[in-house]
Amino acid sequence: MIRKQRGFSQEKLGELAQLKNSYIGDVERGARNISLDSLDKIIAALDTDLGAFFNFNEIDVTSNDFDKTAVLEVHKQFLEDRSVDEIKLIHKISRDILLTKK
């Protein structure tokens, strides 16, 4: 999540975007739809652009600004909606790959 990558709390993002922090929380949880005006304010507050905002899972591993924490967060997001069996399989595959390279 870009907000967390920037080190912003919901309160800080709300302040920067001139939106209530409860609104930010509701949008993040999917409890509320976001207006285009609010989306524009959030993107500006995050100092990003629309393309980067909607492609946050794309991480440039060749970048000098590679952020291990951000990569781990992306992987966590990939796994959140998976079943326990899928997570176990992914873990096994990852472990096998990493242990093979040693």
C-alpha positions as a Markdown table, in Angstrom:
| # | Residue | x | y | z |
|---|---|---|---|---|
| 1 | Met | 0.0 | 0.0 | 0.0 |
| 2 | Ile | 1.5 | 3.3 | -1.1 |
| 3 | Arg | 0.3 | 5.1 | 2.1 |
| 4 | Lys | 2.3 | 2.7 | 4.3 |
| 5 | Gln | 5.3 | 2.8 | 1.9 |
| 6 | Arg | 5.3 | 6.6 | 2.4 |
| 7 | Gly | 5.2 | 6.1 | 6.2 |
| 8 | Phe | 1.8 | 7.9 | 6.4 |
| 9 | Ser | -0.9 | 7.1 | 8.9 |
| 10 | Gln | -4.5 | 7.4 | 7.8 |
| 11 | Glu | -4.6 | 10.6 | 9.9 |
| 12 | Lys | -1.5 | 12.0 | 8.1 |
| 13 | Leu | -2.9 | 11.1 | 4.7 |
| 14 | Gly | -6.2 | 12.6 | 5.6 |
| 15 | Glu | -4.6 | 15.8 | 6.7 |
| 16 | Leu | -2.4 | 16.1 | 3.5 |
| 17 | Ala | -5.4 | 15.3 | 1.3 |
| 18 | Gln | -7.8 | 17.5 | 3.2 |
| 19 | Leu | -10.0 | 14.5 | 3.9 |
| 20 | Lys | -11.2 | 13.0 | 7.2 |
| 21 | Asn | -9.1 | 10.1 | 8.4 |
| 22 | Ser | -12.2 | 8.1 | 8.9 |
| 23 | Tyr | -13.0 | 8.5 | 5.2 |
| 24 | Ile | -9.5 | 7.2 | 4.3 |
| 25 | Gly | -10.0 | 4.2 | 6.6 |
| 26 | Asp | -13.4 | 3.5 | 5.1 |
| 27 | Val | -12.0 | 3.6 | 1.5 |
| 28 | Glu | -9.1 | 1.3 | 2.4 |
| 29 | Arg | -11.5 | -1.2 | 3.9 |
| 30 | Gly | -13.8 | -1.0 | 0.9 |
| 31 | Ala | -16.6 | 0.2 | 3.1 |
| 32 | Arg | -17.0 | 3.4 | 1.1 |
| 33 | Asn | -16.7 | 4.3 | -2.6 |
| 34 | Ile | -14.2 | 7.0 | -3.4 |
| 35 | Ser | -15.1 | 10.0 | -5.5 |
| 36 | Leu | -12.8 | 11.1 | -8.4 |
| 37 | Asp | -12.2 | 14.4 | -6.5 |
| 38 | Ser | -11.1 | 12.5 | -3.4 |
| 39 | Leu | -9.0 | 10.1 | -5.4 |
| 40 | Asp | -7.2 | 13.1 | -7.0 |
| 41 | Lys | -6.6 | 14.6 | -3.6 |
| 42 | Ile | -5.1 | 11.3 | -2.3 |
| 43 | Ile | -2.9 | 10.8 | -5.3 |
| 44 | Ala | -1.6 | 14.4 | -4.9 |
| 45 | Ala | -1.0 | 13.9 | -1.2 |
| 46 | Leu | 0.9 | 10.7 | -1.8 |
| 47 | Asp | 3.0 | 12.6 | -4.4 |
| 48 | Thr | 2.4 | 10.0 | -7.1 |
| 49 | Asp | 0.5 | 9.7 | -10.3 |
| 50 | Leu | -2.6 | 7.8 | -11.4 |
| 51 | Gly | -0.6 | 5.1 | -13.2 |
| 52 | Ala | 1.7 | 4.4 | -10.2 |
| 53 | Phe | -1.2 | 4.5 | -7.8 |
| 54 | Phe | -3.1 | 1.7 | -9.6 |
| 55 | Asn | 0.1 | -0.4 | -10.4 |
| 56 | Phe | 1.5 | -0.4 | -6.9 |
| 57 | Asn | 2.1 | -4.2 | -7.1 |
| 58 | Glu | 4.7 | -3.6 | -9.8 |
| 59 | Ile | 8.0 | -3.3 | -8.1 |
| 60 | Asp | 11.1 | -2.4 | -10.1 |
| 61 | Val | 13.7 | -4.8 | -8.7 |
| 62 | Thr | 16.4 | -3.0 | -10.7 |
| 63 | Ser | 15.8 | 0.3 | -9.0 |
| 64 | Asn | 18.3 | 1.8 | -6.7 |
| 65 | Asp | 15.4 | 2.7 | -4.4 |
| 66 | Phe | 14.4 | -1.0 | -4.0 |
| 67 | Asp | 12.5 | -1.2 | -0.7 |
| 68 | Lys | 12.5 | -4.7 | 0.9 |
| 69 | Thr | 9.6 | -3.7 | 3.2 |
| 70 | Ala | 7.5 | -2.7 | 0.2 |
| 71 | Val | 8.2 | -5.9 | -1.6 |
| 72 | Leu | 7.2 | -7.9 | 1.5 |
| 73 | Glu | 4.0 | -5.9 | 1.8 |
| 74 | Val | 3.2 | -6.7 | -1.9 |
| 75 | His | 3.7 | -10.4 | -1.3 |
| 76 | Lys | 1.5 | -10.2 | 1.8 |
| 77 | Gln | -1.2 | -8.6 | -0.3 |
| 78 | Phe | -0.9 | -11.3 | -2.9 |
| 79 | Leu | -1.4 | -14.0 | -0.3 |
| 80 | Glu | -4.3 | -12.4 | 1.7 |
| 81 | Asp | -7.1 | -13.6 | -0.5 |
| 82 | Arg | -5.6 | -17.1 | -1.0 |
| 83 | Ser | -6.9 | -20.2 | 0.6 |
| 84 | Val | -4.8 | -22.0 | 3.3 |
| 85 | Asp | -4.0 | -24.8 | 0.9 |
| 86 | Glu | -2.7 | -22.3 | -1.7 |
| 87 | Ile | -0.6 | -20.5 | 0.9 |
| 88 | Lys | 0.9 | -23.8 | 2.0 |
| 89 | Leu | 1.7 | -24.7 | -1.6 |
| 90 | Ile | 3.3 | -21.3 | -2.3 |
| 91 | His | 5.3 | -21.6 | 1.0 |
| 92 | Lys | 6.5 | -25.0 | 0.0 |
| 93 | Ile | 7.5 | -23.9 | -3.5 |
| 94 | Ser | 9.3 | -20.8 | -2.1 |
| 95 | Arg | 11.1 | -22.8 | 0.5 |
| 96 | Asp | 12.2 | -25.4 | -2.1 |
| 97 | Ile | 13.5 | -22.6 | -4.4 |
| 98 | Leu | 15.4 | -20.8 | -1.6 |
| 99 | Leu | 16.9 | -23.9 | -0.1 |
| 100 | Thr | 18.0 | -25.1 | -3.6 |
| 101 | Lys | 20.0 | -21.9 | -4.2 |
| 102 | Lys | 22.1 | -22.3 | -1.0 |
